Amino acid sequence: MKSICASPRSPVNRTETKTVNCPGCKKPVPWVEASQYRPFCSERCKLIDFGEWATGKNRLAGEPLFSDSEEEPLQ
């Protein structure tokens, strides 16, 4: 007997809005144009994150481009 329900792989018109968690406070944020600070929930969380990058609290791993005592790039 076949099921009349749509299979998980069949195209279905979904109206679900994707949500992401705010990187700052982990609050769910709808991923829509109206969420002007996405992926952040608010301007406050966005500015806190920016401040952490600007002060060096957040950084990407890798070899340094400059030594601490020189202004010349490392070779």
N, CA, C and O atoms as a GROMACS GRO file, in nm:
protein
  300
    1MET      N    1   0.084  -0.117   0.000
    1MET     CA    2   0.000   0.000   0.000
    1MET      C    3   0.089   0.124   0.000
    1MET      O    4   0.182   0.134   0.080
    2LYS      N    5   0.062   0.217  -0.088
    2LYS     CA    6   0.140   0.339  -0.097
    2LYS      C    7   0.086   0.446  -0.004
    2LYS      O    8  -0.035   0.457   0.017
    3SER      N    9   0.176   0.523   0.050
    3SER     CA   10   0.138   0.634   0.136
    3SER      C   11   0.099   0.753   0.050
    3SER      O   12   0.157   0.774  -0.057
    4ILE      N   13   0.003   0.830   0.094
    4ILE     CA   14  -0.036   0.948   0.019
    4ILE      C   15   0.042   1.072   0.062
    4ILE      O   16   0.023   1.180   0.007
    5CYS      N   17   0.129   1.056   0.161
    5CYS     CA   18   0.211   1.168   0.208
    5CYS      C   19   0.324   1.191   0.109
    5CYS      O   20   0.370   1.098   0.043
    6ALA      N   21   0.368   1.312   0.100
    6ALA     CA   22   0.480   1.345   0.013
    6ALA      C   23   0.607   1.282   0.069
    6ALA      O   24   0.628   1.278   0.190
    7SER      N   25   0.689   1.233  -0.021
    7SER     CA   26   0.815   1.176   0.025
    7SER      C   27   0.908   1.289   0.067
    7SER      O   28   0.891   1.402   0.023
    8PRO      N   29   1.007   1.259   0.151
    8PRO     CA   30   1.098   1.364   0.198
    8PRO      C   31   1.176   1.431   0.086
    8PRO      O   32   1.223   1.543   0.101
    9ARG      N   33   1.189   1.361  -0.027
    9ARG     CA   34   1.267   1.417  -0.138
    9ARG      C   35   1.181   1.488  -0.242
    9ARG      O   36   1.235   1.553  -0.331
   10SER      N   37   1.052   1.478  -0.232
   10SER     CA   38   0.968   1.543  -0.332
   10SER      C   39   0.960   1.692  -0.305
   10SER      O   40   0.960   1.736  -0.190
   11PRO      N   41   0.954   1.772  -0.412
   11PRO     CA   42   0.945   1.916  -0.391
   11PRO      C   43   0.813   1.954  -0.327
   11PRO      O   44   0.706   1.920  -0.377
   12VAL      N   45   0.821   2.023  -0.218
   12VAL     CA   46   0.702   2.066  -0.145
   12VAL      C   47   0.714   2.216  -0.126
   12VAL      O   48   0.822   2.267  -0.098
   13ASN      N   49   0.604   2.284  -0.140
   13ASN     CA   50   0.604   2.428  -0.120
   13ASN      C   51   0.614   2.456   0.029
   13ASN      O   52   0.514   2.446   0.100
   14ARG      N   53   0.731   2.491   0.077
   14ARG     CA   54   0.753   2.514   0.220
   14ARG      C   55   0.752   2.664   0.248
   14ARG      O   56   0.809   2.743   0.174
   15THR      N   57   0.687   2.700   0.356
   15THR     CA   58   0.684   2.840   0.396
   15THR      C   59   0.765   2.861   0.524
   15THR      O   60   0.757   2.968   0.585
   16GLU      N   61   0.842   2.760   0.563
   16GLU     CA   62   0.923   2.772   0.683
   16GLU      C   63   1.033   2.875   0.661
   16GLU      O   64   1.098   2.876   0.556
   17THR      N   65   1.054   2.959   0.759
   17THR     CA   66   1.161   3.057   0.752
   17THR      C   67   1.283   3.000   0.820
   17THR      O   68   1.276   2.952   0.934
   18LYS      N   69   1.396   3.005   0.751
   18LYS     CA   70   1.519   2.956   0.810
   18LYS      C   71   1.560   3.049   0.923
   18LYS      O   72   1.547   3.171   0.911
   19THR      N   73   1.609   2.992   1.030
   19THR     CA   74   1.659   3.073   1.141
   19THR      C   75   1.804   3.034   1.169
   19THR      O   76   1.844   2.919   1.147
   20VAL      N   77   1.880   3.130   1.217
   20VAL     CA   78   2.018   3.108   1.260
   20VAL      C   79   2.029   3.160   1.402
   20VAL      O   80   1.947   3.241   1.445
   21ASN      N   81   2.128   3.114   1.474
   21ASN     CA   82   2.150   3.164   1.609
   21ASN      C   83   2.244   3.283   1.604
   21ASN      O   84   2.346   3.280   1.536
   22CYS      N   85   2.208   3.388   1.676
   22CYS     CA   86   2.292   3.507   1.686
   22CYS      C   87   2.429   3.465   1.739
   22CYS      O   88   2.436   3.396   1.841
   23PRO      N   89   2.538   3.504   1.672
   23PRO     CA   90   2.671   3.468   1.721
   23PRO      C   91   2.702   3.524   1.860
   23PRO      O   92   2.787   3.469   1.930
   24GLY      N   93   2.635   3.631   1.899
   24GLY     CA   94   2.662   3.692   2.028
   24GLY      C   95   2.586   3.630   2.143
   24GLY      O   96   2.646   3.584   2.240
   25CYS      N   97   2.454   3.627   2.132
   25CYS     CA   98   2.372   3.582   2.246
   25CYS      C   99   2.300   3.449   2.220
   25CYS      O  100   2.232   3.398   2.309
   26LYS      N  101   2.315   3.394   2.101
   26LYS     CA  102   2.255   3.265   2.062
   26LYS      C  103   2.104   3.267   2.046
   26LYS      O  104   2.041   3.162   2.034
   27LYS      N  105   2.044   3.386   2.045
   27LYS     CA  106   1.900   3.400   2.024
   27LYS      C  107   1.869   3.365   1.877
   27LYS      O  108   1.945   3.404   1.789
   28PRO      N  109   1.758   3.293   1.850
   28PRO     CA  110   1.723   3.262   1.711
   28PRO      C  111   1.689   3.389   1.633
   28PRO      O  112   1.618   3.477   1.682
   29VAL      N  113   1.741   3.397   1.511
   29VAL     CA  114   1.718   3.512   1.424
   29VAL      C  115   1.662   3.460   1.292
   29VAL      O  116   1.724   3.376   1.228
   30PRO      N  117   1.545   3.509   1.249
   30PRO     CA  118   1.493   3.466   1.118
   30PRO      C  119   1.581   3.520   1.006
   30PRO      O  120   1.620   3.637   1.007
   31TRP      N  121   1.613   3.435   0.909
   31TRP     CA  122   1.699   3.474   0.798
   31TRP      C  123   1.611   3.531   0.686
   31TRP      O  124   1.584   3.465   0.586
   32VAL      N  125   1.567   3.656   0.707
   32VAL     CA  126   1.484   3.727   0.610
   32VAL      C  127   1.538   3.868   0.595
   32VAL      O  128   1.612   3.917   0.680
   33GLU      N  129   1.502   3.934   0.485
   33GLU     CA  130   1.552   4.070   0.460
   33GLU      C  131   1.516   4.167   0.571
   33GLU      O  132   1.590   4.262   0.597
   34ALA      N  133   1.404   4.146   0.636
   34ALA     CA  134   1.360   4.236   0.742
   34ALA      C  135   1.452   4.232   0.864
   34ALA      O  136   1.450   4.324   0.946
   35SER      N  137   1.531   4.126   0.878
   35SER     CA  138   1.627   4.116   0.990
   35SER      C  139   1.754   4.191   0.949
   35SER      O  140   1.849   4.132   0.898
   36GLN      N  141   1.753   4.322   0.972
   36GLN     CA  142   1.860   4.406   0.918
   36GLN      C  143   1.997   4.382   0.978
   36GLN      O  144   2.097   4.423   0.919
   37TYR      N  145   2.007   4.318   1.093
   37TYR     CA  146   2.137   4.294   1.156
   37TYR      C  147   2.182   4.149   1.141
   37TYR      O  148   2.282   4.109   1.202
   38ARG      N  149   2.111   4.069   1.062
   38ARG     CA  150   2.144   3.928   1.050
   38ARG      C  151   2.290   3.907   1.015
   38ARG      O  152   2.341   3.984   0.933
   39PRO      N  153   2.360   3.814   1.068
   39PRO     CA  154   2.312   3.705   1.151
   39PRO      C  155   2.292   3.743   1.297
   39PRO      O  156   2.259   3.658   1.380
   40PHE      N  157   2.314   3.870   1.330
   40PHE     CA  158   2.297   3.915   1.469
   40PHE      C  159   2.151   3.949   1.494
   40PHE      O  160   2.077   3.981   1.402
   41CYS      N  161   2.110   3.942   1.621
   41CYS     CA  162   1.971   3.972   1.656
   41CYS      C  163   1.948   4.121   1.671
   41CYS      O  164   1.834   4.167   1.661
   42SER      N  165   2.054   4.198   1.696
   42SER     CA  166   2.037   4.341   1.721
   42SER      C  167   2.166   4.415   1.688
   42SER      O  168   2.272   4.355   1.667
   43GLU      N  169   2.154   4.546   1.682
   43GLU     CA  170   2.272   4.629   1.659
   43GLU      C  171   2.372   4.611   1.773
   43GLU      O  172   2.494   4.613   1.750
   44ARG      N  173   2.322   4.594   1.893
   44ARG     CA  174   2.410   4.576   2.010
   44ARG      C  175   2.501   4.454   1.993
   44ARG      O  176   2.622   4.465   2.011
   45CYS      N  177   2.443   4.339   1.957
   45CYS     CA  178   2.525   4.218   1.938
   45CYS      C  179   2.623   4.237   1.822
   45CYS      O  180   2.736   4.190   1.829
   46LYS      N  181   2.580   4.305   1.717
   46LYS     CA  182   2.669   4.331   1.603
   46LYS      C  183   2.788   4.417   1.645
   46LYS      O  184   2.901   4.388   1.607
   47LEU      N  185   2.763   4.522   1.723
   47LEU     CA  186   2.871   4.611   1.767
   47LEU      C  187   2.965   4.543   1.866
   47LEU      O  188   3.085   4.568   1.864
   48ILE      N  189   2.911   4.459   1.953
   48ILE     CA  190   2.996   4.385   2.046
   48ILE      C  191   3.091   4.295   1.968
   48ILE      O  192   3.210   4.289   1.998
   49ASP      N  193   3.039   4.224   1.867
   49ASP     CA  194   3.122   4.136   1.785
   49ASP      C  195   3.229   4.217   1.711
   49ASP      O  196   3.345   4.177   1.707
   50PHE      N  197   3.190   4.330   1.654
   50PHE     CA  198   3.286   4.415   1.583
   50PHE      C  199   3.397   4.460   1.678
   50PHE      O  200   3.515   4.459   1.641
   51GLY      N  201   3.360   4.499   1.799
   51GLY     CA  202   3.459   4.542   1.897
   51GLY      C  203   3.557   4.432   1.933
   51GLY      O  204   3.675   4.459   1.954
   52GLU      N  205   3.509   4.308   1.941
   52GLU     CA  206   3.598   4.196   1.972
   52GLU      C  207   3.698   4.172   1.860
   52GLU      O  208   3.813   4.138   1.886
   53TRP      N  209   3.656   4.189   1.735
   53TRP     CA  210   3.750   4.176   1.623
   53TRP      C  211   3.847   4.294   1.621
   53TRP      O  212   3.966   4.275   1.598
   54ALA      N  213   3.797   4.414   1.646
   54ALA     CA  214   3.881   4.534   1.640
   54ALA      C  215   3.989   4.535   1.748
   54ALA      O  216   4.098   4.587   1.725
   55THR      N  217   3.960   4.478   1.864
   55THR     CA  218   4.059   4.478   1.973
   55THR      C  219   4.151   4.356   1.968
   55THR      O  220   4.244   4.347   2.048
   56GLY      N  221   4.127   4.264   1.877
   56GLY     CA  222   4.211   4.146   1.865
   56GLY      C  223   4.167   4.029   1.950
   56GLY      O  224   4.235   3.926   1.953
   57LYS      N  225   4.054   4.042   2.018
   57LYS     CA  226   4.004   3.930   2.098
   57LYS      C  227   3.968   3.813   2.007
   57LYS      O  228   3.993   3.697   2.041
   58ASN      N  229   3.910   3.842   1.892
   58ASN     CA  230   3.882   3.741   1.790
   58ASN      C  231   3.988   3.754   1.682
   58ASN      O  232   4.025   3.866   1.645
   59ARG      N  233   4.036   3.642   1.632
   59ARG     CA  234   4.132   3.645   1.522
   59ARG      C  235   4.130   3.511   1.451
   59ARG      O  236   4.086   3.410   1.506
   60LEU      N  237   4.177   3.512   1.328
   60LEU     CA  238   4.186   3.390   1.249
   60LEU      C  239   4.323   3.327   1.270
   60LEU      O  240   4.423   3.398   1.281
   61ALA      N  241   4.327   3.197   1.274
   61ALA     CA  242   4.453   3.126   1.293
   61ALA      C  243   4.538   3.136   1.167
   61ALA      O  244   4.486   3.141   1.056
   62GLY      N  245   4.667   3.141   1.185
   62GLY     CA  246   4.759   3.144   1.072
   62GLY      C  247   4.890   3.206   1.110
   62GLY      O  248   4.908   3.254   1.222
   63GLU      N  249   4.981   3.206   1.016
   63GLU     CA  250   5.112   3.267   1.038
   63GLU      C  251   5.097   3.419   1.041
   63GLU      O  252   5.018   3.474   0.963
   64PRO      N  253   5.170   3.488   1.128
   64PRO     CA  254   5.162   3.634   1.131
   64PRO      C  255   5.219   3.695   1.003
   64PRO      O  256   5.316   3.644   0.948
   65LEU      N  257   5.158   3.803   0.957
   65LEU     CA  258   5.207   3.873   0.839
   65LEU      C  259   5.322   3.966   0.873
   65LEU      O  260   5.409   3.992   0.790
   66PHE      N  261   5.324   4.016   0.996
   66PHE     CA  262   5.428   4.108   1.042
   66PHE      C  263   5.482   4.056   1.174
   66PHE      O  264   5.409   3.996   1.254
   67SER      N  265   5.611   4.081   1.198
   67SER     CA  266   5.665   4.048   1.330
   67SER      C  267   5.625   4.160   1.425
   67SER      O  268   5.587   4.268   1.380
   68ASP      N  269   5.632   4.135   1.552
   68ASP     CA  270   5.594   4.236   1.651
   68ASP      C  271   5.688   4.356   1.651
   68ASP      O  272   5.647   4.466   1.687
   69SER      N  273   5.815   4.336   1.612
   69SER     CA  274   5.914   4.445   1.621
   69SER      C  275   5.940   4.514   1.488
   69SER      O  276   6.013   4.612   1.485
   70GLU      N  277   5.883   4.465   1.380
   70GLU     CA  278   5.911   4.522   1.248
   70GLU      C  279   5.782   4.567   1.180
   70GLU      O  280   5.673   4.519   1.211
   71GLU      N  281   5.798   4.659   1.090
   71GLU     CA  282   5.685   4.701   1.008
   71GLU      C  283   5.691   4.634   0.871
   71GLU      O  284   5.595   4.640   0.795
   72GLU      N  285   5.804   4.569   0.840
   72GLU     CA  286   5.821   4.502   0.712
   72GLU      C  287   5.751   4.366   0.713
   72GLU      O  288   5.753   4.297   0.815
   73PRO      N  289   5.690   4.328   0.601
   73PRO     CA  290   5.628   4.195   0.594
   73PRO      C  291   5.732   4.085   0.612
   73PRO      O  292   5.847   4.102   0.571
   74LEU      N  293   5.693   3.974   0.672
   74LEU     CA  294   5.782   3.860   0.687
   74LEU      C  295   5.796   3.789   0.554
   74LEU      O  296   5.699   3.782   0.477
   75GLN      N  297   5.912   3.736   0.525
   75GLN     CA  298   5.937   3.665   0.399
   75GLN      C  299   5.932   3.516   0.420
   75GLN      O  300   5.950   3.440   0.325
   0.00000   0.00000   0.00000
